[in-house]
Amino acid sequence: MQPLPFPGPPRRRRGAAIVEFALILTLLVSLVAAIFSLGRAFWHYDALSKATRNAARGLSVSNPATIASLAVTAAKTAVTTDVTSAGLSSLTNANVDVACLDTSMSTVTCTNGTSPAGVRVSITGYTLLLGEQIPFLVGSSSTFNVTLAPATTMAYIK
C-alpha cells in the first residue's frame, strides 16, 4: 500500500486562502455598501414623509379665510424648510404639491373663505440615486434613480 501524497508546501495553501479571502471580502464589502445605500433611501423617505406630515398638520388647522392665499404657500415653505434642516437637498417648492379635498376626498381648488373636508401635501419629482456607494460595480447598471413620493392626507379641522 502506497502512502498518500503530501498535499504540498504551506505556501500553496496560504495562497489559496488569500484568493478565497479576497473573493469573500469583495462580496462582504458590496453587501455592506448595499445595506448603507438602502438605509440612506429609507432615511430620505422618512425625512420627506415627516415634512409632509408636519405641513399637512399645519394646513389642517389654518384659517379658512386665507387658506389659498397664505396657508398653501406656508405649507410648501414648511416642507422645504423641514427637508433642508434634515440634511437633504435639491427640493424646492415646485416639488411640493398641496391640495384641498372635498368630502369624497377628491381634489378641489383651495379657495379663501371655504373650508375643505381635507388637505393633502405630497412630494413629486424627487429622485434619489442608489448604488453609487457599491464598490466594484462600475457602470450604469450598478446605479439607478428611485423616485420618492410620500404624501400625507388629513381632515380639515377648522
Secondary structure as GFF3:
##gff-version 3
##sequence-region A 1 158
A	DSSP	alpha_helix	10	60	.	.	.	ID=ss1
A	DSSP	three_ten_helix	64	66	.	.	.	ID=ss2
A	DSSP	pi_helix	67	71	.	.	.	ID=ss3
A	DSSP	alpha_helix	72	85	.	.	.	ID=ss4
A	DSSP	three_ten_helix	93	95	.	.	.	ID=ss5
A	DSSP	beta_strand	96	101	.	.	.	ID=ss6
A	DSSP	beta_strand	107	108	.	.	.	ID=ss7
A	DSSP	beta_strand	118	123	.	.	.	ID=ss8
A	DSSP	beta_strand	126	130	.	.	.	ID=ss9
A	DSSP	three_ten_helix	140	142	.	.	.	ID=ss10
A	DSSP	beta_strand	144	148	.	.	.	ID=ss11
A	DSSP	beta_strand	151	155	.	.	.	ID=ss12
###
